[in-house]
Amino acid sequence: MKKILVIWCAFFSLTAWGQEQEIVKSIYFGGGSYYIDYHQHQSIEHFIDSLPYIENYQISISSHTDNIGSASYNMWLSHMRSEAVLHMLGEQEILREQVLIKNNGKHNPYFNNQNHNGRMANRRVDIIFTPPVF
């Protein structure tokens, strides 16, 4: 009976009530920039190398900007940030077909755009890794 309970508990803790645990890695940008600096590039590269069976993950890119500038400019910037991250992922041999992209521009900010720190935090791309279910 103990053995069954231990197996059930291990399975239960891994599946979290059947919900997959997403892993979010964010890349932050300067104002008006879509340049990924060396340290962030290396950090994401090492993280991807640490994921087993990366080819089985669903990967989403969700890009954001602050609220400075027009909606069309921020949508363009959001798109360029997504493309930069997509290029970086391609260097890690992640197929384009494996990646979903959502360009938010200045819409749907997570942080408060009314202050400097919030605007800085909104200048980012979230890479969301959804692990495979075996």
C-alpha positions in Angstrom: 0.0 0.0 0.0 2.9 2.4 0.8 4.4 1.8 -2.6 1.2 2.7 -4.4 0.8 5.8 -2.3 4.3 6.9 -3.0 3.9 6.4 -6.7 0.5 8.2 -6.7 2.0 11.1 -4.7 4.9 11.4 -7.1 2.6 11.4 -10.1 0.2 13.8 -8.4 3.0 16.3 -7.6 4.4 16.2 -11.1 1.1 16.7 -12.8 -0.3 19.4 -10.4 -3.9 18.2 -10.8 -3.3 17.6 -14.5 -2.0 21.1 -15.2 1.2 21.4 -17.1 3.8 23.6 -15.5 4.8 26.3 -17.8 8.3 27.8 -17.6 8.6 31.5 -18.5 11.9 33.1 -19.4 11.9 36.8 -20.2 14.3 38.9 -22.3 14.3 42.6 -21.5 15.1 45.4 -24.0 16.0 49.0 -23.9 13.5 51.6 -25.0 12.9 51.4 -28.7 15.3 48.5 -29.1 15.0 44.9 -30.2 18.7 44.0 -29.5 19.3 41.0 -27.3 22.4 41.5 -25.3 25.1 38.9 -24.9 24.3 38.0 -21.3 20.6 37.4 -21.9 21.4 35.4 -25.1 23.8 33.2 -23.1 21.3 32.8 -20.2 18.5 31.6 -22.6 21.0 29.4 -24.5 22.1 27.6 -21.3 18.5 27.3 -20.1 17.4 25.6 -23.4 20.4 23.3 -23.3 19.2 22.2 -19.8 15.7 21.2 -21.0 15.4 17.5 -21.9 13.4 16.7 -25.0 13.2 20.3 -26.1 11.7 19.2 -29.4 8.6 18.1 -27.5 7.9 21.4 -25.8 5.3 23.9 -27.1 7.1 27.3 -27.2 5.3 30.6 -27.2 6.7 34.1 -27.7 4.7 36.9 -26.2 6.3 40.3 -26.9 5.5 43.6 -25.2 6.4 47.2 -25.3 5.8 50.2 -23.0 3.2 52.8 -23.9 5.6 55.4 -25.3 5.0 56.0 -29.0 2.1 55.2 -31.3 0.2 52.0 -31.3 1.5 51.1 -34.8 5.2 51.8 -33.8 4.8 49.7 -30.7 3.3 46.8 -32.7 6.2 47.0 -35.2 8.7 47.0 -32.3 6.9 44.1 -30.7 7.1 42.2 -34.0 10.8 43.0 -34.3 11.5 41.8 -30.7 9.6 38.5 -31.5 11.7 38.1 -34.7 14.9 38.6 -32.8 13.9 36.0 -30.2 12.8 33.7 -33.0 16.2 34.0 -34.7 17.9 33.3 -31.4 15.8 30.2 -30.9 16.6 29.1 -34.4 20.3 29.2 -33.5 19.4 26.7 -30.8 17.9 24.4 -33.5 14.3 25.1 -32.4 12.0 24.8 -35.5 9.8 27.8 -36.4 6.8 25.5 -36.6 7.3 24.7 -32.9 6.8 28.4 -31.9 3.6 30.4 -31.5 4.0 34.2 -31.6 1.8 36.8 -30.0 2.8 40.5 -30.6 1.1 42.6 -28.0 2.7 46.0 -28.7 1.6 48.3 -25.9 -1.7 46.4 -25.4 -2.1 44.1 -22.4 0.7 45.4 -20.2 1.5 43.4 -17.2 3.2 46.2 -15.3 2.2 49.8 -14.7 3.2 52.0 -17.6 2.7 55.1 -15.5 6.1 54.9 -13.9 9.7 54.3 -15.1 10.1 50.8 -13.5 6.8 49.6 -15.0 7.7 50.8 -18.4 11.1 49.1 -18.2 9.5 45.8 -17.1 7.0 45.9 -20.0 9.9 46.1 -22.6 10.2 42.4 -22.9 9.6 39.2 -24.6 8.3 36.2 -22.6 9.3 32.8 -23.9 6.9 30.3 -22.5 7.9 26.7 -22.5 5.0 24.2 -22.0 6.5 20.8 -21.2 5.4 17.6 -23.0 2.9 15.3 -21.3 4.1 11.7 -21.2 
